[in-house]
Amino acid sequence: MLSIQPSSLGELTGRPRTGMSETEAAARTWDGYYAGSFTHAPYTDAVVFAIKALSRNRTGVVYEFGCGNAQNLGFLRSLFPDARLIGSDVSEAGLAAARRRYEGLELFANGETLALAPASLDVVIERAALQHVPKPLGQAYVDEIAEAMKPGAGAFFEIANTDHGHAALGDGGQDPVFGYRVFYSLGEIETLFAAFDIDQVFERRRTLVRAPDPAGSAPVYNEACFQIYLTRR
Ligand SMILES: C[S@@+](CC[C@H](N)C(=O)[O-])C[C@H]1O[C@@H](n2cnc3c(N)ncnc32)[C@H](O)[C@@H]1O
């Protein structure tokens, strides 16, 4: 399922070309992050969503976009040995960390497409990944994910909103730890998920998250995000 491709989608990103594709640039940033960090927070809201879905369908097929070191899928594996758990990320370092720690996950490095089988997924989760992707490319990913979901399948997305502490940077701004960022309004969320029924949207605040900064200071992340619960039409 390996799908790394040179960028042919410059017009999708709205960013000037630098010679490096969007996904190559993201991979470089995130490889650096995972080289020095192993986040591990089992009960994320994305995981809770997947637990509810898998408890009704223990052999279901779950896909996580931007799974990083697979902290979410790894925890699900420990609860649901018979589920098929698929994850992708641009960061090979994140995926390598996942493979060292967890067994039985189907992990692949994605480029600007995902190469998922049509109508094959029962559950989709995404947590804090699309907020690091240029919006036109994010829309292309969501459209492809929608095609890969079975009708009636459920999805959970968690995406920084325009009240996020770094929103003042604007779309395409670079924060000191996580690099490239975009921020979504409620109207943009409706457009992004036009192929879905939107069941619920919560605004979640994660105020005063402290994160190490390569420059040595300790920025405080006044994070706000939308948590979006969806059903594929
Ligand atoms: C804040 S981390 C979240 C990781 C994971 N979802 C979790 O909950 O631990 C954001 C992730 O998005 C990934 N990412 C950034 N751009 C991406 C892209 N174009 N395609 C896939 N993943 C991407 C990063 O490599 C990183 O692992």
The ligand as a Gaussian input file, in Angstrom:
#p B3LYP/6-31G(d) Opt

LIG

0 1
 C       -0.391000      16.221000      15.883000
 S        0.139000      14.776000      14.991000
 C       -1.210000      13.680000      15.357000
 C       -0.839000      12.242000      15.175000
 C       -1.939000      11.239000      15.554000
 N       -3.175000      11.517000      14.850000
 C       -2.179000      11.219000      17.046000
 O       -3.313000      11.466000      17.485000
 O       -1.230000      10.937000      17.786000
 C       -0.164000      15.247000      13.290000
 C        0.207000      14.151000      12.288000
 O       -0.177000      14.553000      10.968000
 C        0.761000      14.005000      10.062000
 N        0.657000      14.648000       8.740000
 C        1.005000      15.900000       8.386000
 N        0.783000      16.086000       7.062000
 C        0.272000      14.913000       6.581000
 C       -0.155000      14.458000       5.293000
 N       -0.095000      15.254000       4.210000
 N       -0.616000      13.195000       5.170000
 C       -0.656000      12.364000       6.252000
 N       -0.266000      12.739000       7.486000
 C        0.191000      13.988000       7.652000
 C        2.077000      14.244000      10.771000
 O        3.145000      13.489000      10.244000
 C        1.708000      13.874000      12.207000
 O        1.953000      12.510000      12.466000

